[in-house]
Amino acid sequence: MKLLRLGKIGKEKPAIIDKDNTYRDLSSIVEDFNPNSLNFSTLEKIKNTNTLSLPKLDPNLRIGSCVSNPSKFIGIGLNFKDHAEEQNLPIPKEPIIFSKFTSCITGPNDPIIVPKDSNHTDWEVELGFVIGKKAINISVDNALDHVLGFFLVNDVSERNFQKNKGLTWDKGKGFDTFGPIGPYIVTKDELPDFQKLNMFLDVNGKRMQTGNTEKMIFDVKSLVSYMSSCMSLHPGDICCTGTPPGVGENMKPPCFLKGGEEVVLGIDKLGNQKHEVLEYKDL
């Protein structure tokens, strides 16, 4: 299944893309895709529904974030071997965990706003996943039982705030608009090859990032197990799993987003995102 949310900000409706690529309204079955509903019981309810009988939605509607109001947005740093190598950094022995503030979440085609006084705003195409069942101290072997599905993420990052403003990465990861997710969730049963997906990101039509999820140092099941040993994971919690090489800070000379650029990114079977980058303006 491909699950998404359509409509103006704050008024999105849950939807499914049917076999004819038509958007169908799921409002009669589920109120929204949030921590209360992103679970396997909801998936079963949708599977047992004749979705072709549901109302059609306008395909020109804005696509919202594919998950609403998660309790956590967790990021994983330096999780691609070739990305660590481009920075001349050692391969991590354990996953590097940081938080993206949930207020950063936006839709897959919404604008990215460069923060006030920022000269180091960067891009990162990443595989995301959403939890569908509570997880605490689970084994690697059982970890995927807790994953509901996968989606595309742009882990937008302000490098100066991330690396030069103290010891945590969080403050460079959670600015407003720094968490575009979607366009849709692909449920786990329809994406068995999630560890062999091609990834790309372009800025103004120029290819910046090329990678494949098989290059991850810690795969999805290892990440879920590890994170569940550090915190409880709940339905609706989301995680982005690291980026391949080609980020702006590692170019020679470094290249960052200033405003006026167009950023396009995608992952096999998970769709694309397209963002206009806007310069910050005081309200």
Beta strands, then each sheet from edge to edge (+ up, - down):
strand 1: 2-6
strand 2: 13-17
strand 3: 23-25
strand 4: 73-77
strand 5: 96-99
strand 6: 105-106
strand 7: 112-113
strand 8: 121-122
strand 9: 125-131
strand 10: 147-154
strand 11: 157-158
strand 12: 179-180
strand 13: 185-187
strand 14: 198-203
strand 15: 206-212
strand 16: 238-240
strand 17: 262-267
strand 18: 272-278
sheet 1: 3+ 2- 1+ 13- 10+ 9- 16+ 4+ 5-
sheet 2: 6+ 12+
sheet 3: 7+ 18+ 17- 14+ 15-
sheet 4: 8+ 11-
end
